Amino acid sequence: MQSRAFSGLPVIGLLTLGYFIAGKFGLLLASLHASASPVWPPAGIALAALLLLGYRAWPAIFVGAFLVNVTTAGNVATSLAVASGNTLEAVCGAWLVNRFAGGTTVFDRPQGVFKFALAAAVSTIISPAFGVTSLALAGFADSTNYGAISLTWWLGDTTGDLLIAPLIILWSIASKRRWNRRDAVEAGILLLLLFVLSEAVFCGWLTISARNYPFPFVIFGPIVIWMAFRFAQRETATGIFILSAFAIWGTMHGFGPFVRETENQSLLALQSWTAVLNITAMALSAAMAGRRRAEEALRESEAHVSLAANAANLGLWFWNIRDDKLWVTKQWRRLFSFAESEPVSFDRVLQVVHPEDRERTKQLVQQMFEGGGGEYENEYRITRPDGSTRWMAGHGSVELDECGKPAFARGMSRDITLRKQAEDALRESEERFRTVANAAPVMIWMSGTDKACTFFNKGWLDFTGRKLEQELGNGWADGVHREDFDRWRDIYGNSFDARQPFTMEYRLRRSDGEYRWVLDSGTPRFASDGAFLGYIGSCIDITERKRGEEKFRLVLDAAPNAMIMVDSAGVISFANARAETVFGYSLSELIGHPIETLIPECFRDRHAGYRKSFLSEPSSRAMGAGRDLFGRRKDGSEFPVEVGLNPIHTTEGLSVLASVIDITARKQAELEHQRQDMELARVGRVAVMGELAASLAHEVNNPIGAIVANASAAQRLIAAGKVGTEELTELLGDIAADGRRAGQVIQGVRNMVRKGEARRELIQIGDTIHELLRIVHADAIGREVKVTDEVDSDAGQVWGDPVQLLQVLLNLTINSFEAMSAVRPNARRIVIRAGRNGNGDILVSVRDSGPGFPSGMAEQLFEPFFSTKSEGTGMGLAISRSIIEAHGGTLSGENCHDGGACFTVCLPQAKEDNSQAA
C-alpha cells in the first residue's frame, strides 16, 4: 500500500462528497430496485481511495454510503447496514489487492490485472449480502426478487471496481512516459476514431449509425488492441472509460447491441461486456508495458555491456560454429585492425596471429572442441597491417547442442601489450636489483605479503654461510639468538601488521658460529596503485658499536650525577644507574619513554618548546637560566634540580646528554639560612620596637607630668576655695598646651613609623596579586604549598594604599600557610581568585585546603587579641579588617563545604571622579 501525505479532514470531506455524488448518479440508473444499480461508480472510488490513501479513509466511505442510502430508500437501520456492507466490501477488496496483487502496482503485470479482477469479484459479494438482506428483512425489497437484485447489485459493484478504480489509481500515480508531438497526434486520432465508432454503435447521432447490430467486439477489438500496444495502462483505462460512458448513454436511450426487454437487463448485458473488455484491455496493456520495460532493460543492459567492454578495451565476439559465422563488436575490429565491412572468420583471424603462436592457438581451439566444450584462455601475438606486433589475451567458452557437439562459442579479446611490456620491464628491473643488491656492502632481505622472506642478497648469505634455499621463508630466523627471538618476532609482526617501518637490534649467528649484533631496518613496499607488496630491509653489523656503547655506559654509570640521553624526538635512549636512584625508575621504565615523564605536569606543555629551541641551536649550557627547575620522581613527588645540556652528534642524528643534579639539600640549606636571617630581622625589629617604646615613654613623660602637676594644683586651689578665674584659666591653658605637646610627640613617632601620611592611588588588582605571588613564592616552596591564581581579565581597579592592601593579602596568605602545616604536602593548595560580583564590586578571595577554623568563630577571628594559634598576637586580622574598612570595603571569612577556609575582600570599583587624595 502506498503511503500518502495528503490525508486529513479536507480529503475525507472531498472523498465523502465524491462518493455521495457518484452514488446519486449510479442510483439514477436503478430500475429493478431503488438501491440496486447495474452501474455503481462509488465501488471503484472506494476501492481506489483505500489503495491510495490507506485504510484510514474508511470513515469517508461509510458516511458517503450512509448519506446516499438514507436519502434514497429504506430507513436509518437499513442505511447503516448498506453503508457497512459498502465499507467492508472496499476494505476487503483493498486488503486482497495489497496482500496478493501488489497494491497500487497491480496493473504493471497481466497476472496482477487478473488478480485485481478476482479480488473485485470476490469482495463485491459483501455489499449485496449486507444491503439486499437488510432491505428484504425490513420489507423494503421483495424477497422473491432477492436473487435478481443481488445479481444487479454485485455486477454493478464489480464493474465499478474494474472500470473506475484503475482509472483513478493510474491517474494518481506519476507516469514515466514522455509525450511528444507524434504521440499526441496519434492519441488524437485514436480518440476521434473511438468517438466516431462509439457514436455509430451506441448513439445514433450520425447517419452511419448501426443500431442494434451485435458486433461490438468486432468493431472495438482493434481499437482496444491499438490502445494497449501503443499507449500505457493509464491511456487504456481512460479509453475504456470513455467507451463505457458512450455505451451506457446509448443503451439507456435504446441504442446499441445490448438493448433488451428491460432497462436493467440491457445494462446488465452492457456491464458484462464492459467488464470482459476492460479485463482484456488492461491485461494486454500490462503485458505490452512489461514488454516495453524488458526491451528497455535489454537496451540498457546491452549499452552497459558495450560501455564496460569499451572502457576495459575489450572486443566481444560470437562464433556460430555450424555456419562458421563470426560476429564481432566494433572494438574487436579496432583491436585486430579489421575494416567495418571486412568479413570475419576463424581462418581469417588465424592469418593475423603471429606465426610463432598460430599453430598453438589452432591446437588449443581444436582441443576445446574435442574436449566437449568448456572455457579456454590464451595469450598470443597478432601482426597488424602496418607491421606492428600486439599481444592479445583471449577468453572464450563453447556450448554444445542437444547432440553434444559444439554449436557456438562466445568470448572476448583484449590488448595486453602494455602488460607484457611492463612484465618485461619488471623482469629487467628485478635482475638489475639483484645485481645491485649483491654488490651492496650491507645485508639486504625482502619479504612478501605473508611475512615470509623471498630474497637475500649475497652479503647476507656470505655473513650467515647458508644457502638461499635454507634462508627463504622463515628459515633465516634459525640464526637469531634465542634471548632476542621473542622481541624480534613481536617488533617484526606488529610493524608488519601496521604497515609501519621498523628498526631493531638483535644478535644473529655468523658463519663462524659467533653471534654478532646487527641493526635491522625494514620498510613496507607498495605498488603504484597502493597495493601492499611486502617489506624490504637491510642489516649492518654493529657489534663494535655496541662494545663502544658499553664502555660509554660504564663511564656514565660511574658519574655522580644522573646522566640521561634523549634523541631528537624527546625519547630517552640512555640513562645511568644514578638516574635510577634520583628518579626512582628502573632503566627499563626510562629507556624508550619520553623525557616529559621526568618533568612535573605543570611544566610538560612548555618543555616541548624548550627542547625544540635547544635542538635548533645546540650548545653546551645550563638549562633554564633564571628559572627554578624541578624534576618528578616515580612516586609523583617533585624536587629541585640543576640540569646541564650537552649536544651529542651520533650516526642516528642529534641527541642531548643531560646531567641532572638533585639540589634538594642545597635548597634546604638556603631555606634554613633564610629562616635564620628572618629570625635575626625579627629580633632586630623587637629591639627597635623596645627602643621606640622607651623613646615614646621618655618623650611623652614630660608633658604628662606637667599635666598631672597643673591638674593637682588646680584641685588644691579649688579645695582651698581660693581659686580665681585668672589662675584657673591659666592652669587649664597649661594643661591643654601640655596635652597638645604630648599629641605632637605621638604623631611624630607615628609619622616616623609610617613614613608619612597614607596615600591613595589607582591600583590594578591583578598587579597586586602578581606581586603577592612573587613575594610568597620562596616561602610556598619551602612549605610545599601549591599557590595558584585565577584572575579575571576584567578584574578591575581600586583606589587605595597599595602597601596596606598588599599587607592585608599577605597576612591572609601567611595565615593560610600556617593553617595547612598539618596537611600532607601534596594536598596543600591555595587559590587566589579576583573578579567582580553582580554589583560591580571587586572580590578577592584567598582559599586554602587546611582544616578550617572552629564553627561559630567567623566573626570572633577579627576581634583584637583573639587568635587560634598559641603563639599569635591576635591583631593581624583585626588590623586587616580596619584597613579594608578604611578603603570602603569589607573583609569576611568562612569555612568551605569541601574543606579549608576562605577569606574574601570586597572593595568598591574605582570611579573616574576618585582622586589620589581621597
N, C-alpha and C positions, 0 to 999 in steps of 0.2 A: 504494500500500500504506500502511495506517495504521501509525504507529509507536506502540508500546505501552511503557509504563514498567514494566510488571509482569513483565518477563522475568526468568528466573533458575532455579536448580535446583528450588525448590518447584513452580513452574509446569510445568517439564519433567517432574517426577515425577508430578504430577497428570495431565498430558496422557498420559503413558505408561500410568498406571493406568486412565484412562478408555478409552483405545484398547483395552487388553487386555480389560477387562470387556465393552465393546461387541463386540469381536471374538468372544469366547466366546459371547455371546448370538447373534450372527449365525450362528456355526457350528452352533448348536443346530437351525437351520432347514435345514442342508445335508442333502440326500438323495442327489443324484447322485454326489457325491464329498465326502469329509470336509472338504476345504479349499475347496470352491466352494459358496457360499450365494447364493441369489437375493435375500437380504436382507442387506446389508452396511453397517451404520451407520458403521463406522470410516472408510470412504472419505469420507463427509461431514464427520466430525470432523477428519480430517487436512487436508482442503481448507480448512475454516473456520479451523483453527489457524494454517496458514501465511498466510492472508489477514489474520488479526488480529494474530498475533504476529510475523510475518515469517519469512523462510526459515531463521532460526536455530533454529526449533523442529523441524527435520527429524530430529535425533537421537532425540527422543521417539517420533516415528512409527516410525522404524526399529527401535528397541528394542521398542516395543509389538507391532509386526507380527512380529518375530522370536519373541517370547515366545508369542504366540498360536499360531503355526505349529509351533514346536518342541515344544509340548505337545499338538499335535493329530495331525499325520501327517507322514511323511517323516523326514528326518534333518537334521543341522545344516546341511549344504550346501544342501539344498532350502529349508530355513527361511530361510537367508541370502538365497537368490535371490528367494523370495517377499517377504521384507522389503524387499529392494532395489527390486522392482517396485512395491510399495505406496508406498514413499517417493518414488520417481521419478515415479509417477503423480500424487501430491499436489503435488510441486514443479512439474511441468509444468502441471497444472491451475491452480495459483495464478499461475504466470507468464502464462499465457494470459489469465486474468481481469484481472490487473493491467495487462497490456500492451494489451488490446483492449476490455475491458469496464468499466474504471473502478474496479477494486479492490472495496473494501467498499461502494461506492455503486452497485454493479451492478444492484441491484433498484429504483433510483429511476426507471428508464425501461423501457418494454416491449422496446426493442431490446437493452437491457442484459440482460434476462432471457433472451432468445433467444441472445445471445452466451454467456451463462453456461451454458445448456443445451448449446450446441455444444462449448464448452470441456470440459464434463464428459464428453460422449460421446466426444470425441477422446482426452482424457487417460486415460480408463479402459481404453483398449486396451492400455496399457503393462503394467498389473498382470497380466491373464491371459496376456499374451505371456510374461512372465517366469515366472509361477507355474505355469501348465499345462505349459509346455515343460520346466521343470526337473523337475516331478513325473513327466512322461512319460519323460524321459531317465533318471531314477533308478529307474524301474519302479514308482512309487507311483501311477500313473494309467494307465488303459487307453488306449492310443493310438487305438483305434477310436472312443472317446468324446471325442476331443480337441475336436471342434467343439462338441458339446453342453456339455462342461464349460466351454469358453471363453465360450460364449454366456451360460451361467448366471452365470459369474464377472463378465463385463462388465456384464450387466444389473443384477446386484446392486450393483456399484460405482457405476454410473451413477445408479441410483435412490437410493443413499445420498447421492451428491453433490447430487441435485436435492431431496431431502427433508430431510436433516439439516443440510447446510451453510447454506441460507437461514435455517433456524430459529436456529442458533447465532449467525450473523452479525447478524441483525436484532435479537436479544435482547441482543447485546453492545454495540450502538450506542444511545446515548441517544435516546429518542423525543421529538419535539416536540409530540405530541398530548396535549392536556389532557382528562382524563376527567371527565365529570360524572355525575350520578345517572342521567340518561336513557341515556347511553352504556352505563353498567354494566347497567341493566335490559335493554337491547337485546342486549348481549353474552350475558347470562344466558339469555335466550330462545333465542338462536341456538345456544348450547352445548346447551341442553336438547333442542332440535329435532334437532341433529346427533347427540346421543346416542340419541334415540328412533329416528331413521331408520337410524343405523348398526346398532343392535340389531336392527331389523326386517329389514335386508338381510343382515347378516353373522353375527349371534349366535344368533338364535332363542331369546332368553330370554323374550320376551313372546308372548302369543297372537296378536299381529298380525304375527308373523314371516312373511316371504315368502321361502321357501327356494328357492334355485337359480333365481330369476327373473332373466333377463338385462336388467335395466333400471337399472343404477347411474347411468348418465349422466342419465337422465330424473329420477331421484329426487334426486341430489346436485347436478345442474346449478344449480337455483335457489339452493341453499344456498351454493354457491361464488360465484355472482353477487352474492348478498346480502353475503357477507363482503367481496368485492372492492369493492363500491360503498359500503358503509357504514363499513368499517374500513380500517386501513392494512395495509402489507405484512406487518408483524410478526404481526398477528392472523390474517391469511390463511394464512401459513405454519404457524401454530400449529393452525388448524383442519384444514388438510390433514394435518398430522402425527397429530392425534387420529383423524381418519377412517381414515388408513392403519393406525394401530395396531389399531383395531377390525377393519379388513378383513383384516389378517394373522392376527389371532387367530381370526376366524371361518373364514377359508379353511383354516387349519391344522386346524380341527375339523370340516371338511366342510360348512360353511355358506357361502352366498353364490353369486353367479352365476359365480365364477371357479374353481369346483371342477372338476378334470379327473381323468384316469385316475390320474395320479401326483401326489404332493405337489409335486415340482419343477415339473411343468407348471402346476399350479394357481398356485404362487407366481410363476412367470414371467408368466402371464397377468395376475395381480393387479398385479405391479410395472409392467408395460407400461401398464395402465390408470392406475395411480398417477402414473407419470411424465408421461403426457399431461395428466391432470387438474391436476397440480402446475404444469406449464409454463403451461397455460391460465389457471389461477387467479392465478399470480404475475404474468403479463403483464397480465392485466386489472386486477389491483390496482395495478400500477405505472402503468398508463395513467390510472386514476382518481386516483392520488396526484399525477400530473403535472397532471391537470385541476384538482385542488384547488389545487395550487401556482399554476397560471396564473390561476385565479379570484381567489386571494388577492393575487397580484401586480397583477391588474387593479383590484381594490378599492383596494389601496394606491396604485396609480398615479392612479386617479380621485380618491382622497382628497387626494393630494399636489397634483394639478392644481387641485382645488377650494380647497384651503388656500392655494396660491400665488395663485390668482385673487382670492380674498377678501382676502388680505394686500396684494395690489397694487391693490385696489379695481377689479378687472376684472369685467365682465359678459360671459359667454360666450353665444354663440348659434349655432344651426344652422338653415339655411333650406332646406327641400325645395321647390325652385323649381317642380317639376311640380305638386305638390299645394298650393302656396302655404301650407305649414305651417311655422311658425317656432317652434323650441324655444329657450327661454332659461333661464338659471340664475336662482336667487333673487336673486343680487347684481345681475343685469341689471335685474330688476323693481324693486329698490330704487333703482337709479340713475335709471330712467326713470319712477318712481312708478306702476308698473302693479300692480294688485291681484293676489293669488295666483291667483284664479280668472278673471281677465280674459283673454280670448283675445288673442293677439298675431299680427299680420300685417304685411306690408310697408306696406300702405296705412295701417294704424293707427299704425305708427311715424312715417310721414311727417306725420301730423296733429300730432304733438307737436314736430316740428322747427320751429325759428323760421322765420317766413315769409320772411325775407331769405335764409335758407340752404336752404329747402325745394327750390326748383327746381334749384339747383346740385347738391344731393345726389341728386335723382332722375335728373338727366342723367348724373351720374357712374356710377350703377348701370347705367343703360341702355348707356353706353359700355363698361362692363365686360362686359356680356352680348354686345354686338356685337363686341367685340374678341377673342372666342374664349377667354374665361376670363382667368386671371391673378390678381394681387393688386392691392389698392387701399388707399389711406389717405385719410381725410377728417376735417377738423375742422369742427364745426358746433355751433350752439346749439339747445337744446331749451327749451320752456316747460312748466313743471310746473303741476299743477292749482292750486297756491297762487299762481301768477302769477310766481314767481321764474324767472330765466333761468340756465341752467348750460351751460358749454362741455363738449362731448364730443369725444373722439378715437376714430375707428373704424378698425379694420384687419381686412380680410377677404380671402378668396380664393375663386374659383369653380372648380369641377371639372366637366368635361364628360362626357357619356355616350358610348356607343360610336358614336353618330351625330354627335358633335362639337357637341352642343347643351348649354347649361348644365343641369346636373342638380341640383346643390345647391351651397350656399355655406356657409362657416363663418367665424367670426371672433370678435372681442372688441371691447368698448366700455369706455372708462374716462373718468372725470370729470377734466377738465384745467382746471377753473375756477380753482383756486389758481395753476396755472402761468401762465394767461392774465393773472390779476391781477398776478402777480409780474413778468411781461413788461411790462405797462403801467406798473407802478411803476418798473421798471428804466429804461424809456424816459424817464419823467418825471425820474428821478434823473440820468440821463445829460444831459438837457437842462439841469437845474439846475447840474450840474457844469461844463458848457461855459460857462454864463453866469458862474459864479463864477470859473472859471479864466481866462476872457478879461478879467475885471475885475481880476485879481490883478496886483500890481506886479512879479512875477517871471516868468521864462520857465518854462513847465510843459510836460512831454512825457510820453507814455505809450507803452509797447511791449507787444507780445503775447508769446505763449509761444515764438515763433520768433525773438526778439530784434529783429525789425523794428518800427519806431515806427509807431503807429497814430493818434497825436494830438499836435498842437502848439497851444498857445493863441495868442491874439492878440499877447501880449507877445513871444513867440518870433518870430513872423512879422514883427512890426514891427522887431525887432532885426536879423534876417537880411535883410529886404527881399525875401523869396521867398514864392511861393505855397504853400499847403498841399500841393498835389499834388507840388510839387518836393521837399518835405521828407519826405513819407511814405516808409516803408520805411527804406532806408539813404541816401536822397538827402541828408539833412541833413549827413551825415559829410563831404560835399564841402567844407564850410566849416571843418573842423578843420585847424589848422596842420600842415603835413607833418612838422615836427620833433616834434610831440606825438601824431601819429596812432597810431603803434605802441604807445606807452604807454597811450593811451586805449583802444585796442582790447583790449589784454591785461587791463586792470583791469575793463573792462565785461564781457568774455567770461568771465573767471574768476569774477567775482562773480555773474553770471547763472547760470552752471552750478552754483554752490554755493548759489544762492538766498539770498545774503547782501547786506545793504545795502552801499553804497559811497559814497565821497566822493573826488573827484579834481579837479585843476585842469588846465586846458588853454586854449589860445588858439583863439578862434572868430571867424571873419570877420564883421564888422558890415556893414550895408547900404552904408556909405560905403567899404568895402574895407579898413578898418583892422582888424587883429587885436587883439581885446580878451581879457584874461584873464577866465575865468569859473570859478566854483566850482559843480560839478555834483554834486548829491546824489541818489542813487536808492535806492529800497527795493522789495522784491518785494511783489506783490499776491496775496492768496489769497482763495478763495471761502469761504463759511461752512462748507463741508464739507472744507476744507483743500486743495482743488484749486488748483494754481498757475495764475495768470491772466496774469502778465507783470510789468512794472515800471512805476512812476510816479516821476518825478523833477522837480527844479526847478533852475534855473541863475540865478546872480546875477553881475553884472559886478563883478569885484574888481580891476580894473586899478589904481585909485588906491591900494587897499590894498597891492598888490604893489609899487608905487613907494615907498610909505612903508616897507615891509619892506626894500627895497633900501637906502634911506637908513639904516635902523636897522642893517643888516648892515655898511655902510661904517663906521659909528661903532664897532660892536663889533669889527670887524676891526682897527681902529686901537688897540684896548685892548692893554696889555702883558700882561694875564692871559688864560688860557684861559677863554672865555665859552661856556657850554653851557645851552641852554634845554630843559626837559623838561616834557612835558604831564602831566596828572593820572594817566595810565596808566603813567608811567615811561618813555615813549618819547622819544628825543631828536628835537626838532623844529628845532633850530638849533645851530650850532657855528661859531666864528670860526676864522680862519687860525691863531691862536696855539694853539688846541686841537689842530690837526693836528700842530703842532711838538711839543707837550708829550706827546701820547699816541701819536704815530706812525701814526694812522689818517688816511685821506683823508676828506673831507666825505661822500662817497657811502657810506663804510663806517660813518659815525656816524649820519647822518640816517635816521630810521625804525627804529633799533635801540634796544634797552633800555639804560638808563643803567647797569645792572649789568655791561655789557660792560667798563666802565672801572674796576670795583671788584675787588679781589683776591678769589679764590674763597672764602677763609676768612671773608669778611665779607658775601658776597652774600645769604645766607639772612636775616641780620638787617637788611639795608639796606631791604628792602621795608617792614618795620615802622617804621623811622625815617622813611621817605618818607611813609607814611600818617599818622604822628603830626604831621609838619610840615604836611601839607595840611589836617589838622583844625584847626590853629591857626597859620595862615600869618603870618609876620612876618619882617622883615629881621634876620638874625642870623648869627653864625658857626656852622658845622656841627660837631657832635661836640665840644662844650666838655668839656675834661678828658680827652679821648681822643686818642691818636695816630692820624691819618688817613693812609691810603696809597692811591695810585692804581695802576692797572695799565696798562702800555704794550702795544702790539700784539705786541711780541716776548715778552710774558709777564713782563718784569721789573717789580718794584714799587718805588715811590719815595714819600717823604713829601710830603704836600700840606697846604695850608690852604685851606678852602672857605668862601666867603661865600654865603648864600642870600637871594634876594630874590623874593617872590611877585609874579607878573605876571598881571593880570586882562585877558583878551582876550575877543573875541566867541566863541571856541571853548571858553572855560572858563578855569579857573585853571591857570597854568603856573608853573614855578620857573626863575629865571635863576641859575645857579651860576657864581661867579667862582672859578677854581681857580688856585692859585699853587704852583709846584714849589719846595719849600724844601729840596731836596737839599743845595745849597751851604751854607745856613744850618745844617742838621743836621751836616754835615761839620765846619763851624767849631766848633759846640758840642762835638762829639766830640773835636776837636783840643784845645779848651780843657780839656775833662775829662781828656784824656790828660796834658796839661801839669800840671794840678792833682795828678793821681795821681803823676806823676814827682816833683813837689815834695814830696808827702807821703812818697814812698819815700826821698828824700834826707834828709827830716827824721827818718824812722824810723832811717835808718842813723846819723845824727848822734846821736840819742838812744841807740841801741844802743852807739855808741862811748863816750858819756859813761857809760852804765850799766856797760860793761866796765871803764872806768877806775875808776869808783867801787867796783865789785866787787873789782878788784885792790887798790885802796887799803885797803878795809875788811878784806880777808882777809890782807893782807900782814903786819900786826902780829901776829895770833895765830899765823900760820905761822912768822914769825921767832922768836917766843918758843918755839914747839915745837922748832924747829931748835936754838936755843941750849940749852935744857934737855936735849935728846937728846944734844948734843955733850958737855955737862958730865957726863952720866951715863956716856958712853963713856970719858971721861978717867979718871973715878974707878974704873971697872971695870978699865981698863988699868993703873992705878997700884996696884990691889989694895987701896986704902984705902976702898972703899965700905962704908958701913954701912947697916944696914936702914932706919934712920930717914931718912937722907939719900936713899937710893934711892926710898923710899916718897914722900918729899916731891917729888923730881924727877918721878916718874911722875904724881903728883897734879897738878903744874903742867901737864905735857903734856896730860893729859886735860881739864883746865879750858880750856886754850887751844884744844883741838880742838872742845870744845862751843861755845866762843865763836865759832870760825870757822863752825861749822854754823848758829849762830843768825844770823850775818851773811848767809849764803847763803839761809837760809829767809826772812829779811826781804826780800831782793831778790826772791825768788820770789813772796812774797805781794804785793809791790808790783806785779809784772808781772801776776799772775793776779787781783789784787784780791780776795784771799780764797780759801778752800777751794772746790773744785769741788762744786757742789750738784746733787742729783738731784731730778727731779720727773717727773710723768706727762706724756708727750709724745704728741700726736696726730700720727702720721707724715705724714698728709695735710697738716696745717697747716705742718709743717716744709718740705715740698716746695713748697707755695704760697709760703712766704716766700722759698725759694731762687729760684723763678721771678721773683719781684719784684725780687730783688737783681740777677740776671743779665740782666734784660730789656733795659736800655740797652746793655750790652756785647754781647748777642746781635744786636741790630740793627746795631751798628757792625761786627761781624764777619760780618754777613749769614748768620747761622745761625738755622734754624727749630727752636725748642725747644718740645716738646710733652710733656704728662704724661698718664699712664694710671694713675690711682689707683683701685683697687677701693673700692667703697662700704664694705666691711668691712676696710679695710687694717689697722686695729688701732692699738694704742698701746704705748709702751715707757717704762721708767723710765730716765732718764739726764740728762745735762747738755745742755740744748738748744743752748747755744753751741758746745760741742765737736762734737755731731752735725751741726749746720748747717755748721761749718767743714769737716768731712770731706766732706760732699756738695758744698760749694762748691769744695773743692780738686779733686774728681773732675770737676766740670763745667768748671772753668777748664782742666784738663788736656785735656779733650775739645775745647774751643775751639782750643787751641794745636795739637792734633794734626790739625785739619782746615784749617789755614792754606793748604795747597797744593791743597785740593779746590775745584772750581769752585763759585761762590756758590750756585747753585740746587740743588746736591746736598749742601749742608751741613745735616745734620739731627741732632738729639739727642733721644732719647726717654727720659724718666724714668718708670719703672714702679714701682708699690708694690702689694704684695699679700701673700698668705700661701702657705707651702708646705704639703705634706701633714702636717707635724708641728705646724702651727700657728704656726711662727716667721714673723717679718715679714721679707720680702725687698724691698730697694730696689736697683734697678739703674739705671746710667747708661750708655746705649748711644749711640755716635756712628757716623757714616758716613765716618770717616777711614781711613787706610791700615792701622791696627792697629799692633802692636808686633812686633819680630822674633820668629820662632819660638824657643821654648825659654827665653824671658826672663820668663815669667809670675811666677815666684817671685823672680827677681832684682830685679824692679821695686820690691819692698818692702824691699830692703836699704838701710841708711843710706848716704848719699853716692853711690848709684848713680842715674844719670839718663841718658835717651836724648837729652836736649837739651843743647846746648853751653853754654847759659847757666844751666842748672838746678843747684840745690844737692844734689839727690838726697835731701832729707829729707821732702818732702811726703807721699809715700805711706807711708814708714816711720812717721812720726808719726800719720798717719791710721789705719794698722792698729793701732798701740798704743792709740789712743783707743777704737777699736771693741772690741778685746780687753778693755780695761778695763771695758767695758759688758757683757761676757759674750758677745760676738758674734764674727763673722769677716768679713774683707774679702778678696776674691779677684778676679782679673782673667783674661779670656780673649779670644781673637780670635773674631769671629762668622764663620759659614760664608759669609755673603753680603757680607762686608766690614765693616770697622770693628772697634772694641774695645768690650767690655762689662765694667764693674766692678760687682760685686754685694756689697751689705752685708746680712748676715744677723744679726738681733737677736732675742733671746727676747721673746715676747709678755708684756706686763705682767700680773702676777697681783695678786689682791686683797691678799695678805699683804705685797707690796712696800711699802716706806716711802721717804719722800723722803730720808732719811738714808742709805739703802743705797748 
